[in-house]
Amino acid sequence: MAGMIVAAQPEAVEAGALVLRRGGNAVDAAIACAFVQSVVDPQMTGIAGYGSMQVYMPRRGVHEVLEFYARSPRATRADMWADKVLGEAPDGFSFIVEGQVNEIGYQSIGSPGNLKGYTTALSDYGTMDLADIMAPAIAYARDGFMIRPYMHYFMALDPSAMGRVPNEKLLRFSATGRDVYFRADGSMKRPGDIVANPDLARTLERIAVAGPDIFYRGEIAEQIAADMQAHGGLLSYDDLAQYELRRSAPVWGRYRDHRIASVQPPGGGVSLIQLLHVLEGFDIGALEHNGTEHLRILTEALKRVTIDKDTHIGDPEFVEVPVDRLLSKDYAATLADSIRRGERASLERMKLKQEPKDTTQVCVVDQDGNAVTLTHTLNIPSGVITDGLGFMYNGLMSAFDPRPGRPGSLAPNKGRTSSQMPSIVFRDDRPFIVIGAPGGTAILPAMAQGISNVVDFGMPIFDAVAAPRISVTGNAIDVSNRIPRYVTAELERDGYRVARSYQGFAFAALHAVLNRDGRLSAGADPQRDGMWLRG
């Protein structure tokens, strides 16, 4: 069995596939891909972002999750924005405060975890040297890459009418951003234009030689800390020096005849498994795919699970998460019974904005059956790029609840609730689907529908990730433009509020590898620029 890799950026997929062809394993390939993603999709992820990664290596007896989520700086105060709250996104992803200081600029930045995650995974489970793995990313930063269609779409996205900072404003925030992403006449670069970032190339070269300590404790850490202090940022040298990732066993559930392994809180794995447990109470495969009854069941299940997520899921170091109760099949049956009786849940939001998409994904299976699924992000990018370093920092802080006393509230050195849920579906104790997605709170509905499309409807993996879907993160049902209008008309006659997207491919971006009896296939959601390759 040859290996296979899928991700949202062709340059990154090629880098990972070449690693597999040179004899590297799934972890080597995933990390080579991730470093390239950090260069060629710089508003989606980067070394100053954060993420989570599930690693399965059966011959070594390894199955664990590396959690390298960003954490709030130690200077964070629980009530520092309590009197400045303007609203919450309808999707529940983030909050708006006066001046948008939690979204753009130096106060929006949390302690970065991606570089620690990449390098820890490589040193623990990879077979290749860091400098070798980083070489393709360094070359793209130094020599440049073409702006792809989705990258340009995101650069130009303007959600200001919904309370968000326009992405162009984020890119213009720093001198490096203005120099790298705009033409000499000041206009934004277009698809096909070349983006080179020599400062980022030099930073990556320093890391390739010295290792991650230069970023967390050495010269780069000192540069970061000095920039933060000079501009009123919350992040400090101590936040960097004391940053540690977490290791955990996967959280487990079962759907039909399959076992699901996903990520523990504050990640989204509990919600995914809870949702699948609720859906298991219905004969989904007997329904018309994306028919009225199918979408009604999905909608009500999603609302109930999201209410539980908002109420209970947070950083387990700060809040007690009732994992056993949420994953109880008896509890799932109770929720399913209420849906069957026609009861409707209500999922109110404070107000404002759209689904952030500032995240990316890679899935890999190698010839030895090792599997990796990695989701990493900048959250909403902060816009900040320290002079001479080239990379953009995460905008973690917008995702914390500025209202004290809630599971997602601000606190020093706290991890925020994350929608990331890189997951592996097992059949007969072997990986069957290796899957993940970017897309904020739309990840949960997309992941469940993608898995159900394979398990319940028998779809090939590309069809499963590309099929039209819905997203429910409030009381409205968001639908892809490929959902038939006669279906949504029936839902509206039944009293549901429907919001139709102009996009045919919408709501998170699924990427997956399917292993059917040793025959690998893969799917990259067509809404982004991705692809798959054999290694």
C-alpha positions as CSV (number, residue, x, y, z in Angstrom):
1,M,0.0,0.0,0.0
2,A,1.5,3.3,-1.1
3,G,0.9,6.3,1.2
4,M,-1.5,9.2,0.5
5,I,-1.7,12.8,1.6
6,V,-4.5,15.4,1.2
7,A,-4.5,19.1,2.1
8,A,-5.9,22.4,1.0
9,Q,-2.7,23.7,-0.8
10,P,-1.1,22.0,-3.8
11,E,2.4,23.2,-2.8
12,A,2.0,21.7,0.6
13,V,0.6,18.4,-0.6
14,E,3.5,18.0,-3.1
15,A,6.0,18.6,-0.3
16,G,4.4,16.0,1.9
17,A,4.1,13.5,-1.0
18,L,7.8,13.8,-1.9
19,V,8.7,13.1,1.8
20,L,6.7,9.9,1.6
21,R,8.4,8.9,-1.7
22,R,11.8,9.5,-0.1
23,G,10.8,7.0,2.7
24,G,9.5,9.3,5.3
25,N,6.6,8.3,7.4
26,A,3.2,9.9,7.9
27,V,4.4,12.3,10.6
28,D,7.4,13.5,8.4
29,A,5.0,14.1,5.6
30,A,2.4,15.9,7.7
31,I,5.0,18.3,9.3
32,A,6.6,19.1,5.9
33,C,3.2,19.8,4.6
34,A,2.3,22.0,7.7
35,F,5.5,24.1,7.4
36,V,4.7,24.8,3.7
37,Q,1.1,25.6,4.6
38,S,2.4,28.2,7.0
39,V,4.2,29.9,4.1
40,V,1.7,29.6,1.2
41,D,-1.5,30.2,3.2
42,P,-0.3,32.8,5.7
43,Q,-3.7,34.0,6.9
44,M,-4.8,30.4,7.6
45,T,-1.9,29.2,9.7
46,G,1.7,29.8,10.6
47,I,4.4,29.1,13.2
48,A,2.7,31.6,15.5
49,G,-0.6,29.8,15.3
50,Y,-1.9,26.8,17.1
51,G,-3.5,23.4,16.5
52,S,-4.0,19.8,17.4
53,M,-2.8,16.5,15.8
54,Q,-3.9,12.9,16.2
55,V,-1.1,10.4,15.6
56,Y,-1.7,6.6,15.1
57,M,1.3,4.3,14.7
58,P,0.2,0.7,15.2
59,R,3.6,-0.9,15.0
60,R,5.0,1.4,17.7
61,G,1.9,1.1,19.8
62,V,1.3,4.9,19.6
63,H,-2.1,6.5,19.5
64,E,-2.2,10.0,21.0
65,V,-3.3,13.5,20.5
66,L,-0.8,16.4,20.6
67,E,-2.6,19.5,21.8
68,F,-0.7,22.7,21.0
69,Y,-3.5,25.2,21.4
70,A,-2.6,28.8,22.0
71,R,-3.1,30.1,25.6
72,S,-4.0,33.5,26.8
73,P,-1.1,35.5,28.1
74,R,-0.5,35.6,31.8
75,A,-1.3,39.3,31.8
76,T,-4.9,38.5,30.9
77,R,-7.6,39.7,33.3
78,A,-11.0,38.0,33.6
79,D,-12.9,41.3,33.4
80,M,-10.6,43.4,31.2
81,W,-13.2,43.7,28.4
82,A,-16.4,43.0,30.4
83,D,-17.7,46.5,29.9
84,K,-16.8,46.6,26.2
85,V,-18.8,43.7,24.8
86,L,-20.7,44.6,21.6
87,G,-21.9,41.2,20.5
88,E,-21.3,37.5,19.7
89,A,-21.1,35.9,16.3
90,P,-24.3,34.0,15.2
91,D,-22.0,31.0,14.8
92,G,-20.7,31.3,18.4
93,F,-17.1,31.4,17.2
94,S,-16.0,34.7,18.7
95,F,-17.0,38.0,20.4
96,I,-16.9,41.7,19.4
97,V,-15.6,44.3,21.8
98,E,-15.1,48.0,21.4
99,G,-12.2,48.9,19.2
100,Q,-11.9,45.3,18.1
101,V,-8.8,45.1,20.2
102,N,-9.4,41.4,20.8
103,E,-9.4,40.8,17.0
104,I,-6.7,43.0,15.5
105,G,-3.4,44.2,16.9
106,Y,-1.1,43.3,19.8
107,Q,-3.7,42.6,22.5
108,S,-5.4,39.9,20.3
109,I,-2.3,37.6,20.4
110,G,-2.1,34.4,22.5
111,S,1.0,32.2,23.1
112,P,1.7,30.4,19.9
113,G,1.8,26.6,19.8
114,N,2.2,25.5,16.2
115,L,6.0,25.4,16.1
116,K,6.2,23.5,19.4
117,G,3.6,21.0,18.0
118,Y,5.3,20.5,14.6
119,T,8.8,20.0,16.1
120,T,7.6,17.8,19.0
121,A,5.8,15.5,16.6
122,L,8.8,15.3,14.3
123,S,11.3,14.6,17.1
124,D,9.0,12.0,18.8
125,Y,7.6,10.2,15.8
126,G,9.3,11.3,12.6
127,T,12.4,9.9,10.9
128,M,13.8,12.9,9.2
129,D,15.9,15.9,10.3
130,L,14.1,19.2,11.0
131,A,16.2,21.1,8.4
132,D,15.3,18.6,5.7
133,I,11.6,18.8,6.6
134,M,11.6,22.6,6.6
135,A,13.6,23.0,3.3
136,P,10.5,23.2,1.0
137,A,8.9,25.8,3.2
138,I,12.0,27.9,3.3
139,A,12.3,27.7,-0.5
140,Y,8.7,28.9,-1.0
141,A,9.3,31.8,1.4
142,R,12.5,32.8,-0.3
143,D,11.7,32.2,-4.0
144,G,7.9,32.9,-3.8
145,F,4.7,31.2,-4.8
146,M,1.6,32.1,-6.8
147,I,-1.5,33.5,-5.2
148,R,-4.2,30.8,-5.6
149,P,-7.9,31.6,-6.2
150,Y,-9.1,30.8,-2.6
151,M,-6.1,32.6,-1.0
152,H,-7.0,35.7,-3.0
153,Y,-10.7,35.3,-2.1
154,F,-9.8,35.2,1.6
155,M,-7.4,38.2,1.3
156,A,-10.1,40.3,-0.2
157,L,-12.9,39.1,2.1
158,D,-14.7,42.0,3.7
159,P,-17.0,41.0,6.6
160,S,-17.2,44.5,8.1
161,A,-20.9,44.7,7.6
162,M,-21.2,41.8,10.0
163,G,-18.8,43.4,12.6
164,R,-15.5,41.9,11.5
165,V,-12.3,43.5,10.6
166,P,-11.8,43.3,6.8
167,N,-9.0,40.9,5.9
168,E,-7.3,43.5,3.7
169,K,-7.0,45.7,6.8
170,L,-5.3,42.8,8.7
171,L,-2.8,42.5,5.9
172,R,-2.1,46.2,5.9
173,F,-1.6,46.4,9.6
174,S,2.1,45.8,9.5
175,A,4.9,47.1,7.3
176,T,5.8,43.6,6.3
177,G,2.2,42.8,5.3
178,R,2.0,46.0,3.2
179,D,5.3,45.1,1.5
180,V,4.6,41.4,0.9
181,Y,0.9,41.2,-0.1
182,F,0.5,44.4,-2.1
183,R,1.7,45.7,-5.4
184,A,4.0,48.7,-5.8
185,D,1.0,50.9,-6.6
186,G,-0.6,49.9,-3.2
187,S,-3.2,47.5,-4.7
188,M,-3.7,44.1,-3.4
189,K,-1.8,41.3,-5.3
190,R,-4.0,39.2,-7.5
191,P,-4.3,35.5,-8.4
192,G,-1.1,34.5,-10.2
193,D,1.0,37.2,-8.7
194,I,4.1,36.0,-6.8
195,V,4.4,36.4,-3.1
196,A,7.9,36.1,-1.6
197,N,8.7,36.7,2.1
198,P,12.5,36.9,2.6
199,D,12.1,37.8,6.3
200,L,10.1,34.6,6.9
201,A,12.6,32.6,4.9
202,R,15.4,33.9,7.2
203,T,13.4,33.2,10.3
204,L,12.7,29.6,9.2
205,E,16.3,29.1,8.4
206,R,17.3,30.2,11.9
207,I,14.8,27.7,13.3
208,A,16.0,24.9,11.0
209,V,19.5,25.4,12.4
210,A,18.8,26.1,16.0
211,G,15.6,24.2,16.7
212,P,12.4,25.5,18.3
213,D,14.2,26.8,21.4
214,I,15.3,29.9,19.5
215,F,11.6,30.8,19.1
216,Y,10.5,30.1,22.6
217,R,13.6,30.9,24.7
218,G,16.2,32.4,22.4
219,E,16.8,35.3,20.1
220,I,13.5,35.2,18.3
221,A,11.6,35.0,21.6
222,E,13.5,38.2,22.7
223,Q,12.5,39.9,19.5
224,I,8.9,38.9,19.9
225,A,8.8,40.0,23.6
226,A,10.4,43.4,22.8
227,D,7.8,44.1,20.0
228,M,4.9,43.1,22.2
229,Q,6.1,45.3,25.1
230,A,6.7,48.3,22.8
231,H,3.1,48.1,21.4
232,G,1.1,47.3,24.5
233,G,0.7,43.6,23.8
234,L,-0.2,41.1,26.5
235,L,2.2,38.3,25.4
236,S,5.5,38.2,27.3
237,Y,8.9,36.4,27.1
238,D,7.7,34.2,30.1
239,D,4.6,33.2,28.1
240,L,6.8,31.9,25.4
241,A,9.5,30.3,27.6
242,Q,6.9,28.5,29.7
243,Y,4.7,27.3,26.9
244,E,4.1,23.5,26.9
245,L,2.0,21.4,24.7
246,R,-0.3,18.7,26.1
247,R,-0.5,15.0,25.3
248,S,-3.8,13.1,25.7
249,A,-5.4,9.9,24.7
250,P,-8.1,10.3,22.1
251,V,-11.7,10.5,23.2
252,W,-13.7,7.6,21.9
253,G,-17.2,6.9,20.7
254,R,-19.1,4.5,18.4
255,Y,-21.2,5.2,15.3
256,R,-23.0,2.2,13.8
257,D,-20.2,-0.5,13.5
258,H,-17.4,2.1,13.6
259,R,-15.3,3.4,16.5
260,I,-14.5,7.2,16.4
261,A,-11.3,8.6,17.9
262,S,-11.1,12.4,18.3
263,V,-9.7,15.1,20.5
264,Q,-10.4,15.8,24.1
265,P,-11.7,19.2,25.4
266,P,-11.0,22.1,24.9
267,G,-11.1,20.6,21.3
268,G,-14.3,19.7,19.6
269,G,-14.1,15.9,19.6
270,V,-16.7,15.4,22.4
271,S,-19.2,17.4,20.4
272,L,-18.6,15.4,17.3
273,I,-19.0,12.1,19.0
274,Q,-22.1,13.3,20.9
275,L,-23.7,14.4,17.6
276,L,-23.0,11.0,16.0
277,H,-24.4,9.3,19.0
278,V,-27.6,11.3,18.6
279,L,-27.8,10.6,14.9
280,E,-27.4,6.9,15.6
281,G,-30.9,7.0,17.0
282,F,-32.3,7.4,13.5
283,D,-32.0,5.2,10.3
284,I,-30.3,8.0,8.5
285,G,-29.3,5.8,5.5
286,A,-33.0,5.1,4.8
287,L,-33.8,8.8,4.4
288,E,-33.4,10.8,1.2
289,H,-30.0,12.4,1.4
290,N,-30.4,16.1,2.1
291,G,-34.2,15.6,2.0
292,T,-36.5,17.5,4.4
293,E,-36.5,14.9,7.1
294,H,-32.8,14.3,6.9
295,L,-32.1,18.0,7.3
296,R,-34.6,18.4,10.1
297,I,-33.0,15.7,12.2
298,L,-29.5,17.1,11.5
299,T,-30.7,20.6,12.5
300,E,-32.3,19.6,15.8
301,A,-29.4,17.3,16.7
302,L,-26.9,20.1,16.0
303,K,-28.8,22.6,18.1
304,R,-28.9,20.3,21.1
305,V,-25.2,19.4,20.9
306,T,-24.2,23.0,20.4
307,I,-26.2,24.1,23.5
308,D,-24.3,21.5,25.5
309,K,-21.0,22.6,23.9
310,D,-21.6,26.2,24.8
311,T,-22.7,25.3,28.4
312,H,-20.0,22.7,29.3
313,I,-17.0,22.6,27.0
314,G,-13.9,24.6,28.0
315,D,-10.3,24.2,29.1
316,P,-10.4,21.3,31.6
317,E,-7.8,22.9,33.7
318,F,-10.3,25.7,34.4
319,V,-13.8,24.0,34.1
320,E,-15.1,20.6,34.8
321,V,-16.3,19.1,31.6
322,P,-18.9,16.3,32.0
323,V,-17.4,14.1,29.3
324,D,-19.0,10.8,30.4
325,R,-22.5,12.3,30.6
326,L,-22.2,14.1,27.2
327,L,-21.0,10.9,25.5
328,S,-23.6,8.6,27.3
329,K,-25.6,6.6,24.8
330,D,-28.6,6.9,27.2
331,Y,-28.3,10.7,27.1
332,A,-28.0,10.6,23.3
333,A,-31.2,8.5,23.1
334,T,-33.0,11.0,25.3
335,L,-32.0,13.8,22.9
336,A,-33.0,11.7,19.9
337,D,-36.4,10.9,21.4
338,S,-37.1,14.6,21.8
339,I,-36.3,15.2,18.2
340,R,-38.6,12.3,17.2
341,R,-41.4,13.9,19.1
342,G,-41.0,17.1,17.1
343,E,-39.6,19.2,19.9
344,R,-37.5,22.1,18.7
345,A,-34.4,23.5,20.5
346,S,-33.6,27.2,20.5
347,L,-30.0,28.4,20.0
348,E,-29.9,32.1,20.5
349,R,-26.8,34.2,19.8
350,M,-26.1,37.7,21.0
351,K,-25.6,39.0,17.4
352,L,-23.1,39.7,14.6
353,K,-20.9,38.1,12.1
354,Q,-20.0,35.1,9.9
355,E,-18.1,31.9,10.1
356,P,-14.4,32.4,10.2
357,K,-12.4,30.2,7.9
358,D,-8.9,31.0,9.0
359,T,-7.7,27.4,9.5
360,T,-6.3,24.6,7.4
361,Q,-5.9,20.8,7.5
362,V,-3.7,17.9,6.4
363,C,-4.4,14.1,6.5
364,V,-1.8,11.4,5.8
365,V,-1.7,7.7,5.7
366,D,1.6,6.0,4.9
367,Q,2.6,2.6,3.5
368,D,3.0,1.1,7.0
369,G,-0.6,2.1,8.1
370,N,0.5,5.1,10.2
371,A,-2.1,7.8,10.1
372,V,-2.0,11.5,11.0
373,T,-4.7,14.2,11.0
374,L,-3.6,17.7,11.8
375,T,-5.7,20.9,12.1
376,H,-3.9,24.2,12.6
377,T,-4.8,27.8,12.5
378,L,-4.3,31.5,13.3
379,N,-7.9,31.7,14.6
380,I,-8.7,35.2,13.2
381,P,-5.2,36.5,12.2
382,S,-4.1,39.4,14.3
383,G,-2.5,41.4,11.5
384,V,0.7,41.8,13.5
385,I,4.0,40.8,11.9
386,T,7.2,41.7,13.9
387,D,9.7,43.6,11.7
388,G,12.3,41.2,10.4
389,L,10.5,38.0,11.4
390,G,7.9,37.7,8.5
391,F,5.2,35.6,10.2
392,M,1.8,36.8,11.3
393,Y,0.6,36.0,14.9
394,N,-2.6,34.3,15.9
395,G,-5.6,36.3,17.0
396,L,-6.6,34.0,19.8
397,M,-8.2,36.4,22.1
398,S,-11.3,37.2,20.1
399,A,-12.6,33.6,20.8
400,F,-12.7,34.1,24.6
401,D,-15.9,35.1,26.2
402,P,-15.3,38.6,27.6
403,R,-18.2,38.0,30.1
404,P,-16.7,36.6,33.3
405,G,-18.0,33.4,34.9
406,R,-18.5,31.2,31.8
407,P,-16.7,28.1,30.5
408,G,-15.1,30.2,27.8
409,S,-14.3,33.3,29.8
410,L,-11.0,35.1,29.9
411,A,-8.4,34.0,32.5
412,P,-4.6,34.0,32.6
413,N,-2.8,31.2,30.7
414,K,-6.0,29.6,29.6
415,G,-6.8,27.5,26.5
416,R,-9.9,28.6,24.6
417,T,-12.7,26.2,23.4
418,S,-11.7,25.0,20.0
419,S,-13.8,23.6,17.1
420,Q,-10.8,21.6,15.9
421,M,-11.5,17.9,15.8
422,P,-9.0,16.0,13.7
423,S,-10.5,12.5,13.9
424,I,-10.0,8.9,12.8
425,V,-12.9,6.5,12.2
426,F,-11.9,2.9,12.8
427,R,-13.5,-0.2,11.2
428,D,-12.4,-3.6,12.4
429,D,-9.8,-1.9,14.6
430,R,-8.1,-0.3,11.6
431,P,-8.2,3.3,10.4
432,F,-11.0,3.6,7.9
433,I,-11.5,7.4,7.5
434,V,-8.7,9.9,8.5
435,I,-10.5,13.2,8.4
436,G,-10.4,16.9,9.5
437,A,-11.5,20.3,8.4
438,P,-11.0,24.0,8.9
439,G,-14.0,26.3,9.3
440,G,-14.7,27.5,12.8
441,T,-17.9,26.3,14.3
442,A,-19.0,24.9,10.9
443,I,-16.5,22.1,11.4
444,L,-18.8,20.1,13.6
445,P,-21.7,19.9,11.2
446,A,-19.3,19.3,8.3
447,M,-17.4,16.5,10.0
448,A,-20.6,14.7,11.1
449,Q,-22.1,14.9,7.6
450,G,-18.9,13.8,5.9
451,I,-18.6,10.7,8.2
452,S,-22.4,9.9,7.8
453,N,-22.1,10.3,4.0
454,V,-19.6,7.3,4.0
455,V,-21.1,5.2,6.8
456,D,-24.8,5.7,6.1
457,F,-25.0,6.5,2.4
458,G,-21.9,4.5,1.2
459,M,-20.4,7.5,-0.7
460,P,-16.9,7.4,-2.1
461,I,-14.7,9.7,-0.1
462,F,-14.6,12.6,-2.7
463,D,-18.4,12.5,-3.0
464,A,-18.6,12.5,0.8
465,V,-16.5,15.6,1.4
466,A,-17.9,17.5,-1.7
467,A,-21.6,16.8,-1.1
468,P,-23.8,19.8,-0.4
469,R,-24.4,20.3,3.3
470,I,-25.9,22.5,6.0
471,S,-24.5,24.3,9.0
472,V,-26.5,25.1,12.1
473,T,-24.7,27.3,14.6
474,G,-27.8,29.4,15.7
475,N,-31.5,29.2,15.1
476,A,-31.2,29.6,11.3
477,I,-30.3,26.7,9.0
478,D,-27.4,27.7,6.7
479,V,-27.6,25.7,3.5
480,S,-25.3,25.3,0.5
481,N,-26.7,26.7,-2.8
482,R,-26.8,23.1,-4.0
483,I,-29.5,22.1,-1.5
484,P,-32.7,21.9,-3.6
485,R,-35.0,24.8,-3.1
486,Y,-38.0,22.5,-2.8
487,V,-36.4,21.0,0.3
488,T,-35.8,24.4,1.9
489,A,-39.3,25.5,1.0
490,E,-40.7,22.6,3.0
491,L,-38.5,23.5,5.9
492,E,-39.7,27.1,5.8
493,R,-43.3,26.0,5.6
494,D,-42.6,24.0,8.8
495,G,-41.4,27.1,10.5
496,Y,-37.6,26.9,10.1
497,R,-35.6,30.0,9.1
498,V,-33.3,29.1,6.2
499,A,-30.3,31.2,5.0
500,R,-29.1,30.1,1.6
501,S,-25.4,30.6,0.8
502,Y,-24.4,31.9,-2.6
503,Q,-21.7,29.2,-2.6
504,G,-22.3,25.7,-3.9
505,F,-19.4,24.4,-1.8
506,A,-19.7,25.9,1.7
507,F,-19.4,25.4,5.5
508,A,-16.0,24.2,6.5
509,A,-13.7,22.4,4.1
510,L,-13.4,18.6,4.6
511,H,-10.3,16.7,3.8
512,A,-10.0,13.0,4.2
513,V,-8.2,9.8,3.4
514,L,-10.3,6.6,3.1
515,N,-8.6,3.2,3.7
516,R,-10.9,0.5,2.3
517,D,-9.2,-2.9,2.8
518,G,-5.7,-1.4,2.0
519,R,-6.9,0.6,-1.0
520,L,-6.5,4.3,-0.3
521,S,-8.5,7.1,-1.8
522,A,-8.8,10.8,-0.8
523,G,-11.0,13.8,-1.1
524,A,-10.2,17.5,-0.9
525,D,-13.2,19.9,-0.6
526,P,-13.5,21.8,-3.9
527,Q,-14.3,25.1,-2.1
528,R,-10.5,25.4,-1.5
529,D,-7.5,24.9,-3.7
530,G,-6.5,21.5,-2.4
531,M,-5.7,18.1,-3.8
532,W,-4.3,14.7,-2.9
533,L,-1.2,12.8,-4.0
534,R,0.1,9.3,-3.5
535,G,3.5,9.0,-1.8
